[in-house]
Amino acid sequence: MIETVALVLTLVWIGFMIWFFVMIPAGQARLSAADPLGLMMTILGVGLPVALIWVAASAARTARVMREESSRLEAAIDAMRASYLESREAGSARLDRSLLQGPDVTRAQPDLQAEMAVLRRPQTEPLTLKTTPPAEPEAEDEENVPQTAFALDVAPDPNALPAEDFIRALNFPDNERDQDGFRVLRAALDHHPTAQLVTASQDLLTLLAQDGIYMDDLAVQQADPVIWRAFAGGTRGPDVAALGGVRDRSSLALTTGRLNDDSVFRDAAQHFLQTFDRVFALFAAEASDAEILRFADTRTARAFMVTARAAGLFDQAPTTAQRVNP
């Protein structure tokens, strides 16, 4: 449309110029080399309006394009805003749903803590190697626990927890209404090595949940049971790197940051990894391949995958202690 108007105006102007030169007397219309200034002014008088017409047309076309681009940009911004609001609402709903379903035992945390507080005290007395007065300070009870754990590690446990209960306990109850999960958890807390891993795992899962890292949300690439058995046998480094089946970059980056910057998290992670290493070796010695695969899908095993990969346990062995220890 703009080009058409410009073309019409150009033709009108040219027609006017033709009529002008036709109508003026022949003597006045004569152009000669003796009057170069007059010749130049005549050319400018004819050509300049045409140039101005097309400059105006170009400016109008540019303004139209800018208006169209502005409209498209505004529509895109509105769409982005709507998408952001929709995703935020969906994320909020997802978080609420996750909390209601109890991922990482966040919803069932008070019940877990209550159960463990009640069950820890009775279990420490039969595990103590020497008789202690009932009024003995709690600090001395805690000092005896590592000695008891050492004794249990070197001697077979006659009250070994069944594999299915071990797996179920380390996956934790799904929510505060999971009565079967709490029943298995009570049995696990009566078994000292498993109770140690349950406690360490619970602490770590709680810290991970503070950063929004929920085990139920992570995609896991399962490793072969042979690799899990190699890990239980003491193999470390790249040979068992397939155990780090969690590849979520955001979760790994957040966990690595906490390991580097948060001493409380670092201590909890180190304690968890050491306890996992020891207790899983006991479990793997008696478990079948199918049971190992089911264990690898528990929340505790997923926490191990995230923390071990962030801590560098699947790198070269010399760097492991440097990256996990404070």
C-alpha positions in Angstrom: 0.0 0.0 0.0 2.8 2.4 0.9 4.7 1.7 -2.2 1.6 2.2 -4.3 1.0 5.6 -2.8 4.6 6.6 -3.4 4.5 5.4 -7.0 1.3 7.4 -7.7 2.8 10.5 -6.1 5.9 10.0 -8.2 3.9 9.7 -11.4 1.8 12.8 -10.5 5.0 14.8 -9.9 6.6 13.7 -13.1 3.4 14.5 -15.0 3.3 17.9 -13.4 6.9 18.5 -14.4 6.2 17.5 -18.0 3.2 19.8 -18.1 5.3 22.6 -16.6 8.0 22.4 -19.2 5.5 22.0 -22.0 3.5 25.1 -20.9 6.4 27.6 -20.4 7.8 29.5 -23.3 10.4 27.8 -25.4 13.0 30.5 -24.6 12.6 30.1 -20.9 12.6 26.3 -21.0 15.9 26.2 -22.9 18.8 24.8 -20.9 22.4 25.4 -22.0 25.9 24.7 -20.8 26.4 28.5 -20.3 24.1 28.3 -17.3 25.2 25.3 -15.2 23.7 26.6 -12.0 20.3 26.8 -13.6 20.7 23.3 -15.0 21.6 22.0 -11.5 18.6 23.7 -9.9 16.3 22.3 -12.6 17.5 18.8 -11.9 17.1 19.2 -8.2 13.7 20.7 -8.6 12.6 17.7 -10.6 14.4 14.9 -8.7 14.4 16.1 -5.1 10.6 15.7 -4.6 10.7 12.2 -6.0 13.5 11.3 -3.6 11.6 12.8 -0.7 8.5 10.8 -1.6 10.5 7.5 -1.5 12.3 8.4 1.7 8.9 9.0 3.3 7.6 5.7 1.9 10.7 3.9 3.3 10.2 5.5 6.7 6.5 4.6 6.7 7.3 1.0 5.8 9.9 0.8 8.6 7.4 2.2 11.1 4.9 -0.4 10.0 7.4 -3.3 10.4 8.3 -2.0 13.9 4.6 -1.9 14.9 4.2 -5.4 13.7 7.3 -6.6 15.5 6.2 -4.8 18.7 2.8 -6.5 18.5 4.5 -9.9 18.1 6.9 -9.2 20.9 4.1 -8.1 23.2 2.2 -11.3 22.3 5.3 -13.4 23.0 5.8 -11.7 26.4 2.2 -12.3 27.3 2.6 -16.0 26.4 5.8 -16.3 28.4 4.1 -14.6 31.4 1.1 -17.0 31.1 3.4 -20.0 30.7 5.5 -18.9 33.8 2.4 -18.5 35.9 1.1 -21.8 34.8 4.4 -23.6 35.5 4.6 -22.0 38.9 1.2 -23.1 39.8 1.9 -26.6 38.5 5.2 -26.7 40.4 3.4 -25.6 43.6 0.8 -28.2 43.1 3.4 -30.8 42.4 5.3 -29.8 45.6 2.1 -30.0 47.7 1.3 -33.4 46.2 4.9 -34.6 46.9 4.6 -33.5 50.5 1.3 -35.2 50.9 2.7 -38.4 49.4 5.7 -38.1 51.7 8.8 -38.2 49.4 12.0 -38.7 51.3 9.9 -39.1 54.4 9.5 -35.3 54.8 5.8 -35.7 55.6 6.4 -38.6 58.0 9.4 -37.0 59.6 7.8 -36.3 63.0 6.5 -39.8 63.2 9.9 -41.2 62.3 11.7 -39.2 64.8 9.2 -40.2 67.5 9.5 -43.9 66.6 13.3 -43.7 66.5 13.6 -41.8 69.8 11.5 -44.4 71.6 13.2 -47.4 70.0 16.8 -46.3 70.2 17.0 -46.3 74.0 15.9 -49.9 74.5 18.2 -51.2 71.8 21.4 -49.6 73.2 21.3 -51.6 76.5 21.6 -55.1 75.1 24.3 -53.9 72.7 26.5 -52.5 75.5 29.4 -54.7 76.3 29.5 -53.8 80.0 26.7 -53.1 82.6 26.0 -49.4 83.0 23.9 -47.7 85.7 20.5 -46.4 84.5 21.4 -42.8 85.5 24.6 -42.8 83.5 24.9 -39.7 81.2 23.8 -40.0 77.6 27.3 -39.0 76.4 28.9 -42.2 77.8 26.2 -44.4 76.2 27.1 -42.8 72.8 30.7 -43.6 73.4 29.9 -47.3 73.8 27.9 -47.5 70.6 30.9 -47.5 68.2 32.5 -50.4 70.2 29.2 -52.3 70.0 29.0 -51.6 66.2 32.6 -52.9 65.8 31.7 -56.1 67.6 28.7 -56.6 65.4 30.7 -56.0 62.3 33.1 -58.8 63.0 30.7 -61.4 64.3 27.6 -62.7 62.5 24.3 -61.3 63.8 22.0 -64.1 64.9 19.0 -61.7 64.7 19.7 -60.6 61.1 16.9 -58.6 59.6 15.1 -60.4 56.6 16.1 -58.9 53.3 12.6 -57.8 52.4 12.3 -55.9 55.7 15.7 -54.4 55.3 14.8 -53.1 51.8 11.4 -51.9 53.0 12.8 -50.1 56.0 15.5 -48.2 53.9 12.8 -47.0 51.5 11.0 -45.5 54.6 7.3 -45.2 55.1 5.5 -43.5 52.2 3.5 -41.2 54.6 2.3 -40.9 58.1 -0.5 -43.4 57.4 1.8 -46.2 56.1 1.4 -48.5 59.1 3.2 -51.4 57.4 6.1 -49.1 56.7 6.3 -48.1 60.3 6.1 -51.7 61.5 9.0 -52.7 59.3 10.9 -49.6 60.5 10.4 -50.6 64.1 11.9 -54.0 63.3 14.8 -52.4 61.5 15.5 -50.1 64.5 15.9 -53.2 66.7 18.7 -54.4 64.4 21.7 -52.2 65.2 23.6 -52.0 61.9 20.3 -51.3 60.0 19.3 -48.8 62.6 22.6 -46.9 62.1 22.0 -46.7 58.3 18.3 -45.7 58.8 19.4 -42.9 61.1 22.2 -41.7 58.8 19.9 -41.9 55.7 17.1 -40.1 57.5 19.4 -37.2 58.4 20.8 -36.9 54.9 17.4 -37.1 53.2 16.1 -34.3 55.4 19.1 -32.1 54.5 18.6 -32.9 50.8 14.9 -32.0 51.0 15.9 -28.6 52.3 17.3 -27.9 48.7 14.2 -29.4 47.1 16.0 -32.7 46.2 13.5 -35.5 46.5 14.5 -39.0 45.7 11.1 -39.9 44.2 11.6 -37.2 41.5 15.0 -38.6 40.3 15.4 -40.7 37.3 17.8 -43.6 38.0 19.8 -45.8 35.6 20.1 -49.1 37.4 23.5 -50.8 37.6 24.1 -54.5 37.3 24.1 -56.5 40.6 27.6 -57.6 39.7 28.8 -54.0 40.1 27.0 -53.6 43.4 28.7 -56.8 44.7 32.0 -55.4 43.5 31.4 -52.3 45.5 30.5 -54.4 48.5 33.7 -56.2 48.0 35.8 -53.0 48.2 36.1 -52.0 44.6 36.1 -48.2 44.2 36.7 -45.5 41.6 35.7 -45.7 37.9 35.2 -49.5 38.0 31.9 -49.0 39.9 31.0 -45.6 38.4 27.8 -47.2 37.0 26.4 -47.1 40.6 26.0 -43.4 40.3 22.9 -43.8 38.3 21.4 -40.4 39.1 22.4 -37.9 36.3 20.2 -34.9 37.3 22.5 -32.0 36.9 20.6 -29.7 39.1 20.5 -32.1 42.1 24.2 -33.0 41.7 25.2 -29.3 41.5 23.2 -28.4 44.6 24.6 -31.4 46.5 28.2 -30.5 45.5 27.6 -27.0 46.6 26.4 -28.2 50.0 29.4 -30.5 50.4 31.7 -27.6 49.7 30.0 -24.9 51.7 28.0 -26.6 54.5 30.0 -28.4 57.2 26.9 -29.9 58.8 25.8 -31.4 55.5 29.4 -32.6 54.7 29.6 -34.4 58.1 26.2 -36.0 57.6 27.1 -37.1 54.0 30.4 -38.5 55.2 28.8 -40.4 58.0 26.1 -41.7 55.7 28.6 -42.9 53.0 30.7 -44.7 55.6 27.7 -46.4 57.2 26.2 -47.3 53.8 29.5 -48.8 52.8 29.7 -51.0 55.9 26.0 -52.0 56.2 25.5 -52.7 52.5 28.5 -55.1 52.5 26.7 -57.1 55.2 23.5 -57.1 53.2 25.1 -58.0 49.8 26.8 -61.0 51.3 23.4 -62.7 51.9 21.2 -61.0 49.3 20.2 -62.4 45.9 20.6 -60.3 42.7 16.9 -59.6 42.6 17.0 -58.3 46.2 20.0 -56.1 45.4 18.1 -54.6 42.5 15.1 -53.8 44.7 17.4 -52.3 47.3 19.0 -50.1 44.6 15.6 -48.6 44.0 15.1 -47.4 47.6 15.3 -43.8 48.7 18.4 -44.6 50.7 20.2 -46.1 47.6 19.2 -43.1 45.6 20.6 -40.8 48.3 23.8 -42.8 48.0 24.0 -42.3 44.3 23.5 -38.6 44.5 25.9 -38.0 47.4 28.6 -40.4 46.2 28.7 -38.9 42.7 28.7 -35.4 44.1 31.5 -36.4 46.6 33.6 -37.9 43.8 33.6 -41.5 45.1 33.5 -42.7 41.5 36.6 -40.7 40.6 40.1 -41.9 41.2 40.4 -43.4 44.7 43.0 -40.8 46.0 40.6 -38.0 45.5 37.7 -39.6 47.4 38.8 -38.7 50.9 39.8 -35.2 49.9 36.4 -34.4 48.4 34.3 -36.0 51.2 36.3 -35.0 54.3 36.2 -31.4 55.5 
